Amino acid sequence: MNSYKLIRSAAVGVSVRLAVVCSLFMTWSAVAGTLEQAKRIHDRIAGIPPSEEMLLAMKASIESTGNGRAAAEMAMDNDAFYRVTLKNWVAPWTNRDQTQFVPLNDYIATVMGLVRDERDFREVLFDDVIYTASGVSPAYSTSDNEHYVELETGPSSGPPYVFKDRLVRQLQSTVTGLPAEATAGVITSRAAARAFFIAGTNRAQLRFTLLNHLCHDLEQLQDTTRIPDRIRQDVSRSPGGDARAFLNGCLGCHAGMDPLAQAFAYYDFLYDADNDLTGEHGRIHYNAAGQIDEATGTRVNKKYRINSTTFPYGFVTQDDRWDNYWRAGVNAQLGWSPVLPGSGYGAKSLGQELAYSEAFAQCHVTKVFRAVCLREPEDATDRAAITTMKQDFAADNYRLKTVFAAAADYCKGE
């Protein structure tokens, strides 16, 4: 046999072997597809690899149901879903820098508990609820965060605490001493108070609640067609000597923001500004019925009168009545609930106004999509999936696990 025939014969042999290998690989891929999907779901839901037993159970679930939702629910039973995924997901909501590199706190723990207990997630902005940890010392304190630091870091010896077993749902009013009517879910948590009620004018609490739970910052909500009658005295009507700057800029935010931020008029965060610059040992304060602020002569906190000489004819806050001027105009697109009046008193009713909006559901579904799929929604198919997830979220009484499961199923093949 000449060299040409030898080479040709060898090439044919290699081709046959490659064809066999490719055939075997394709057969293996068809079998292993659900296995890979199960592992991907667990990795993205829990943030850690699954055990072999769990992986096979999730694989079997995908094959029997034809989708990955039940498998994702199985992954959510892993404590790492709370310790890793939810912690990193929620942590940026608890600080102005929007960083996830913060210790566990009552805000984060309360979100974890609501998800674990499969509650209506809208309660996060208005319910009399807080989650603390059982069997963890020191106990919850209104003036420090040590209780949650201990839960996160674990005991000095022995296994770490299991978050999903330790978290206990309690009445926030009982644990913190706030009147029940003054509680508003995570808005009145110590972590949120330290971040957004500290100093300032309490507008920060509204801004970051909108940003974190409706996915809209103030610049996106500007509407210069709203009536400016509730804009406070500290806002100049001619900044830099030019009234146009107010009419075309400042008014757009403040006309809607100030009537809403009035809901927080009785709140403050008390801390030693000289020796505790960050408020590490501060606590939330609320002027309950009968408590009068010396600076205002009412229950309204003195911070609502800051820089009152800037425009003396501006609005003077007398109580915690809020009104949603954004129900009309361009911000009607946020989908405000038709069953709510659009006005009320205090943080609790305002929290419900925000939580019952379409924007609230859209925001959290989109955030879950990003967290699980590890990317932004990119095209019409993704947007349609998010719309379906939002519908499923509402149909399942706003159970957030439903959204995590749906997102994991949607992205399991990526």
C-alpha positions as CSV (number, residue, x, y, z in Angstrom):
1,M,0.0,0.0,0.0
2,N,1.5,3.3,-1.0
3,S,1.8,6.3,1.4
4,Y,-1.2,8.0,-0.1
5,K,-3.4,5.0,0.6
6,L,-2.0,4.7,4.1
7,I,-2.7,8.3,4.8
8,R,-6.2,8.0,3.4
9,S,-6.9,4.9,5.4
10,A,-5.7,6.6,8.6
11,A,-7.9,9.6,7.9
12,V,-10.9,7.5,7.3
13,G,-10.2,5.7,10.6
14,V,-9.9,9.0,12.5
15,S,-13.1,10.3,10.9
16,V,-15.0,7.1,12.0
17,R,-13.7,7.4,15.5
18,L,-14.6,11.1,15.7
19,A,-18.0,10.4,14.4
20,V,-18.4,7.8,17.2
21,V,-17.1,10.2,19.8
22,C,-19.4,13.0,18.6
23,S,-22.4,10.6,18.6
24,L,-21.6,9.6,22.2
25,F,-21.1,13.2,23.2
26,M,-24.4,14.2,21.7
27,T,-26.1,11.3,23.5
28,W,-24.4,12.3,26.8
29,S,-25.4,16.0,26.3
30,A,-29.0,15.0,25.8
31,V,-28.9,13.0,29.1
32,A,-26.8,15.6,31.0
33,G,-28.8,18.7,29.9
34,T,-31.2,18.6,32.8
35,L,-28.3,17.8,35.2
36,E,-26.5,21.0,34.0
37,Q,-29.7,23.0,34.3
38,A,-30.2,21.7,37.9
39,K,-26.7,22.7,38.8
40,R,-27.1,26.1,37.2
41,I,-30.4,26.7,39.1
42,H,-28.9,25.8,42.4
43,D,-25.7,27.8,41.9
44,R,-27.7,30.9,41.1
45,I,-30.4,30.5,43.7
46,A,-28.2,29.4,46.6
47,G,-24.8,30.8,45.5
48,I,-23.1,27.5,46.3
49,P,-22.9,24.1,44.5
50,P,-25.5,21.5,45.4
51,S,-24.9,18.2,47.1
52,E,-25.0,15.2,44.9
53,E,-28.3,14.1,46.4
54,M,-29.9,17.5,45.9
55,L,-28.5,17.7,42.4
56,L,-30.1,14.4,41.4
57,A,-33.4,15.3,43.1
58,M,-33.5,18.7,41.2
59,K,-32.7,16.9,37.9
60,A,-35.5,14.4,38.5
61,S,-37.9,17.3,39.2
62,I,-37.0,19.1,35.9
63,E,-37.5,15.9,34.0
64,S,-40.8,15.1,35.6
65,T,-42.3,18.6,35.5
66,G,-40.8,19.9,32.3
67,N,-39.6,23.1,34.0
68,G,-37.2,24.2,36.7
69,R,-39.6,25.9,39.1
70,A,-40.0,23.1,41.6
71,A,-36.2,22.5,41.4
72,A,-35.6,26.2,42.2
73,E,-38.0,25.9,45.2
74,M,-35.8,23.0,46.4
75,A,-32.7,25.1,46.1
76,M,-34.3,27.9,48.2
77,D,-34.5,25.5,51.1
78,N,-30.7,25.8,51.4
79,D,-29.7,28.3,54.0
80,A,-27.2,29.8,51.6
81,F,-30.2,31.3,49.7
82,Y,-30.8,33.5,52.7
83,R,-27.2,33.9,53.9
84,V,-25.7,34.6,50.5
85,T,-28.3,35.4,47.8
86,L,-30.8,37.4,49.7
87,K,-28.3,39.1,51.9
88,N,-26.3,40.4,48.9
89,W,-29.6,41.3,47.1
90,V,-31.0,43.4,49.9
91,A,-27.9,44.9,51.5
92,P,-27.6,47.8,49.0
93,W,-31.1,48.9,49.9
94,T,-29.9,49.7,53.5
95,N,-27.3,52.4,52.9
96,R,-26.8,55.5,50.9
97,D,-23.7,54.2,49.1
98,Q,-25.8,51.2,47.9
99,T,-23.1,48.8,48.7
100,Q,-23.6,45.2,49.6
101,F,-20.6,45.2,51.9
102,V,-22.5,45.9,55.1
103,P,-23.2,43.7,58.1
104,L,-26.5,41.9,58.5
105,N,-29.1,44.2,60.0
106,D,-32.8,44.3,60.9
107,Y,-33.8,45.6,57.4
108,I,-32.1,42.6,55.7
109,A,-33.3,40.1,58.2
110,T,-36.9,41.3,57.9
111,V,-36.8,40.8,54.1
112,M,-35.3,37.3,54.6
113,G,-38.1,36.4,57.0
114,L,-40.9,37.7,54.8
115,V,-39.5,35.6,51.9
116,R,-39.0,32.5,54.0
117,D,-42.5,32.7,55.5
118,E,-43.9,33.3,52.0
119,R,-45.7,36.5,53.1
120,D,-47.3,39.1,50.8
121,F,-44.0,40.9,50.0
122,R,-45.8,44.2,49.8
123,E,-45.9,44.1,53.7
124,V,-42.2,45.0,53.6
125,L,-43.2,48.7,53.4
126,F,-46.0,49.0,55.9
127,D,-46.5,46.1,58.2
128,D,-45.9,46.0,62.0
129,V,-43.1,43.4,61.6
130,I,-39.5,42.8,62.4
131,Y,-37.5,39.6,62.3
132,T,-35.0,38.9,65.1
133,A,-33.0,35.7,65.8
134,S,-33.9,33.2,68.5
135,G,-31.1,32.0,70.8
136,V,-28.7,34.6,69.7
137,S,-27.0,36.9,72.3
138,P,-26.9,39.8,72.6
139,A,-30.6,40.4,72.1
140,Y,-32.1,43.0,69.7
141,S,-31.2,46.5,70.7
142,T,-32.6,49.8,69.5
143,S,-29.2,51.4,69.8
144,D,-26.8,49.0,68.1
145,N,-26.6,46.2,65.6
146,E,-24.7,43.6,67.6
147,H,-27.6,41.1,67.6
148,Y,-27.5,40.7,63.8
149,V,-23.7,40.8,63.7
150,E,-23.6,37.8,66.0
151,L,-26.2,36.0,63.9
152,E,-24.1,36.5,60.8
153,T,-20.7,35.8,62.2
154,G,-21.9,32.8,64.3
155,P,-20.8,31.5,67.7
156,S,-17.1,31.4,68.5
157,S,-17.2,27.6,68.5
158,G,-19.5,25.1,66.8
159,P,-21.4,25.4,63.5
160,P,-22.7,28.8,62.2
161,Y,-26.3,29.8,62.9
162,V,-28.8,28.6,60.3
163,F,-30.6,31.8,59.2
164,K,-33.8,30.2,58.0
165,D,-34.3,28.4,61.3
166,R,-33.3,31.2,63.7
167,L,-35.3,34.1,62.2
168,V,-38.4,34.8,64.2
169,R,-41.3,37.1,63.1
170,Q,-42.3,39.6,65.8
171,L,-44.3,42.8,66.1
172,Q,-42.0,45.7,65.5
173,S,-44.0,47.8,67.9
174,T,-43.3,45.3,70.7
175,V,-39.6,44.9,70.0
176,T,-38.7,48.5,69.3
177,G,-41.3,50.4,71.4
178,L,-42.7,52.4,68.4
179,P,-46.4,52.8,68.5
180,A,-48.1,50.2,66.2
181,E,-49.4,53.0,64.0
182,A,-45.9,54.4,63.5
183,T,-44.4,51.1,62.2
184,A,-43.9,50.7,58.4
185,G,-42.0,47.6,57.8
186,V,-38.3,48.2,56.8
187,I,-38.9,51.9,56.4
188,T,-38.9,52.2,60.2
189,S,-36.2,49.6,60.8
190,R,-33.2,50.8,62.7
191,A,-31.0,50.3,59.7
192,A,-33.2,52.4,57.5
193,A,-33.5,55.1,60.2
194,R,-29.7,55.2,60.6
195,A,-29.2,55.6,56.8
196,F,-32.2,57.8,55.8
197,F,-33.6,59.6,58.9
198,I,-30.2,60.7,60.2
199,A,-29.8,64.5,60.1
200,G,-31.1,66.1,56.9
201,T,-34.8,66.7,56.3
202,N,-36.2,63.2,56.0
203,R,-36.5,63.5,52.2
204,A,-33.7,60.9,51.9
205,Q,-36.1,58.3,53.3
206,L,-38.5,58.9,50.5
207,R,-35.9,59.1,47.8
208,F,-34.2,55.8,48.7
209,T,-37.6,54.0,49.3
210,L,-38.6,55.0,45.8
211,L,-35.2,54.0,44.4
212,N,-35.0,50.7,46.2
213,H,-38.7,49.6,45.9
214,L,-40.0,51.3,42.8
215,C,-36.8,51.5,40.9
216,H,-37.2,55.2,40.2
217,D,-35.0,58.0,41.4
218,L,-36.2,61.5,41.7
219,E,-34.7,62.7,38.4
220,Q,-37.0,60.1,36.6
221,L,-40.0,61.4,38.5
222,Q,-39.7,65.1,37.7
223,D,-43.0,66.8,36.7
224,T,-43.1,70.5,36.6
225,T,-46.9,70.5,36.0
226,R,-47.6,69.6,39.6
227,I,-48.9,72.3,42.0
228,P,-46.0,73.6,44.2
229,D,-48.2,74.5,47.2
230,R,-46.6,72.0,49.6
231,I,-42.9,72.8,48.9
232,R,-41.2,73.6,52.2
233,Q,-39.5,76.9,53.2
234,D,-36.0,75.6,52.8
235,V,-36.3,75.5,49.0
236,S,-35.3,78.7,47.2
237,R,-37.8,79.9,44.6
238,S,-35.0,81.7,42.8
239,P,-31.7,79.7,43.2
240,G,-28.8,81.8,42.1
241,G,-31.2,84.7,41.6
242,D,-32.9,83.0,38.7
243,A,-36.6,81.9,39.2
244,R,-36.4,79.9,36.0
245,A,-34.1,77.4,37.7
246,F,-36.8,76.7,40.3
247,L,-39.7,76.5,37.8
248,N,-37.8,74.3,35.4
249,G,-35.9,72.2,37.8
250,C,-36.4,72.2,41.6
251,L,-40.2,72.4,41.3
252,G,-40.2,69.2,39.2
253,C,-39.0,67.1,42.2
254,H,-40.2,69.0,45.2
255,A,-43.8,69.5,44.1
256,G,-44.3,65.8,44.3
257,M,-41.7,64.8,46.8
258,D,-42.5,67.2,49.7
259,P,-46.2,66.2,50.0
260,L,-45.1,62.6,50.3
261,A,-42.1,63.1,52.6
262,Q,-44.5,64.9,55.0
263,A,-45.4,61.3,56.1
264,F,-42.1,61.2,58.0
265,A,-42.6,64.5,59.9
266,Y,-42.6,62.8,63.4
267,Y,-39.5,60.7,62.9
268,D,-35.8,61.3,63.6
269,F,-32.6,59.4,64.3
270,L,-31.0,60.4,67.6
271,Y,-27.2,60.0,68.0
272,D,-24.2,61.7,69.5
273,A,-23.0,63.8,66.6
274,D,-19.9,64.8,68.5
275,N,-18.6,61.3,69.4
276,D,-20.5,59.0,67.1
277,L,-20.4,60.5,63.6
278,T,-22.0,57.6,61.8
279,G,-24.7,56.9,64.3
280,E,-23.5,53.5,65.1
281,H,-25.1,53.7,68.5
282,G,-28.1,55.9,67.6
283,R,-31.7,55.0,67.6
284,I,-34.9,55.9,65.8
285,H,-37.2,58.4,67.5
286,Y,-40.9,59.1,66.9
287,N,-43.0,61.9,68.4
288,A,-46.0,60.0,69.6
289,A,-49.3,61.7,70.5
290,G,-48.7,64.3,73.2
291,Q,-45.0,64.7,72.4
292,I,-44.2,68.2,71.3
293,D,-41.1,69.4,69.7
294,E,-40.0,72.7,71.3
295,A,-38.7,74.1,68.0
296,T,-42.1,73.6,66.2
297,G,-44.6,73.6,69.0
298,T,-46.2,70.5,67.4
299,R,-45.3,66.9,66.9
300,V,-43.4,67.8,63.8
301,N,-39.7,67.3,64.2
302,K,-37.5,70.4,64.1
303,K,-35.7,69.2,61.0
304,Y,-38.8,70.1,59.0
305,R,-38.1,73.8,59.8
306,I,-34.4,73.8,58.7
307,N,-33.5,76.9,56.7
308,S,-37.0,78.2,57.1
309,T,-35.9,81.7,56.2
310,T,-34.8,80.7,52.7
311,F,-38.3,81.3,51.5
312,P,-40.5,82.2,54.5
313,Y,-43.7,82.0,52.4
314,G,-43.1,78.3,51.7
315,F,-45.2,75.5,53.2
316,V,-45.0,75.0,57.0
317,T,-45.4,71.4,58.0
318,Q,-48.0,71.0,60.8
319,D,-48.6,67.3,60.8
320,D,-47.8,64.0,59.0
321,R,-50.5,64.3,56.3
322,W,-49.2,63.1,53.0
323,D,-50.8,63.4,49.5
324,N,-49.6,61.8,46.3
325,Y,-49.6,64.5,43.7
326,W,-47.9,62.0,41.3
327,R,-51.2,60.1,40.9
328,A,-51.8,62.6,38.0
329,G,-49.5,63.7,35.3
330,V,-46.7,61.7,33.8
331,N,-46.1,59.6,37.0
332,A,-49.6,58.1,36.8
333,Q,-47.6,55.5,34.7
334,L,-46.3,54.0,38.0
335,G,-49.7,52.3,38.3
336,W,-51.1,53.6,41.6
337,S,-53.7,51.4,43.1
338,P,-57.3,52.5,42.4
339,V,-58.5,51.0,45.7
340,L,-56.4,53.4,47.8
341,P,-57.2,57.1,48.3
342,G,-53.8,58.5,47.4
343,S,-53.5,60.4,50.7
344,G,-53.2,59.6,54.4
345,Y,-51.3,60.2,57.6
346,G,-47.9,58.8,58.5
347,A,-45.4,56.3,57.1
348,K,-47.6,53.2,57.3
349,S,-50.2,54.4,54.9
350,L,-47.6,55.9,52.6
351,G,-45.7,52.6,52.6
352,Q,-48.9,50.9,51.5
353,E,-49.4,53.5,48.7
354,L,-46.0,52.7,47.3
355,A,-46.2,48.9,47.8
356,Y,-49.5,48.6,46.0
357,S,-48.3,50.3,42.9
358,E,-47.5,48.5,39.7
359,A,-44.0,49.9,39.8
360,F,-43.3,48.1,43.1
361,A,-44.0,44.7,41.5
362,Q,-42.2,45.6,38.3
363,C,-39.2,46.8,40.3
364,H,-38.7,43.6,42.3
365,V,-39.4,41.2,39.5
366,T,-36.7,43.0,37.4
367,K,-34.3,42.9,40.3
368,V,-34.8,39.2,40.8
369,F,-34.2,38.7,37.1
370,R,-30.9,40.5,37.3
371,A,-29.9,38.6,40.4
372,V,-30.7,35.1,39.0
373,C,-30.0,35.5,35.3
374,L,-26.8,37.6,36.1
375,R,-27.6,40.1,33.3
376,E,-30.0,42.8,32.3
377,P,-33.2,42.1,30.4
378,E,-32.0,42.4,26.8
379,D,-34.9,42.0,24.3
380,A,-38.6,41.6,23.8
381,T,-38.5,38.0,24.9
382,D,-36.9,39.0,28.2
383,R,-39.4,41.8,28.7
384,A,-42.3,39.5,27.9
385,A,-40.9,37.0,30.5
386,I,-40.7,39.7,33.1
387,T,-44.3,40.7,32.4
388,T,-45.4,37.1,32.9
389,M,-43.4,36.9,36.1
390,K,-45.1,40.0,37.4
391,Q,-48.5,38.5,36.7
392,D,-47.5,35.3,38.5
393,F,-46.2,37.3,41.4
394,A,-49.6,39.0,41.8
395,A,-51.5,35.8,41.3
396,D,-49.6,34.1,44.0
397,N,-50.3,36.8,46.6
398,Y,-47.0,38.5,46.0
399,R,-44.9,35.6,47.2
400,L,-41.4,36.5,46.2
401,K,-40.2,32.9,46.0
402,T,-42.5,32.5,43.0
403,V,-40.4,35.2,41.2
404,F,-37.1,33.6,42.1
405,A,-38.3,30.2,40.8
406,A,-39.7,31.7,37.6
407,A,-36.5,33.6,36.9
408,A,-34.3,30.5,37.6
409,D,-36.5,28.4,35.3
410,Y,-36.3,31.1,32.5
411,C,-32.5,31.3,32.6
412,K,-31.7,27.7,33.3
413,G,-30.5,27.0,29.8
414,E,-28.1,30.0,29.6
